[in-house]
Amino acid sequence: MLIKGMTLFLVAMAVLAIFGKLRLPHARKTPRAGATCPACGRPKIGPGPCPCGKKGA
C-alpha cells in the first residue's frame, strides 16, 4: 500500500512538472535588464556600484 501511494505521488508530481514546463517554458532563461555590469559582465547585487570599480558604458 505504501509503494502504491508513493508511485501515485511521483506520477502526480511528474504530470505537474510537465504542465508547468508547457505553460512557462521561458521562465528562467532571460536575465533581468541591467543585472550585469556592462564593463566586466559580472552579476550586480543591489543598487551599489560593481566591485570591479569600473564605470560601465
HELIX and SHEET records of a PDB file:
HELIX    1   1 LEU A    2  ARG A   23  1                                  22    
END                                                                             
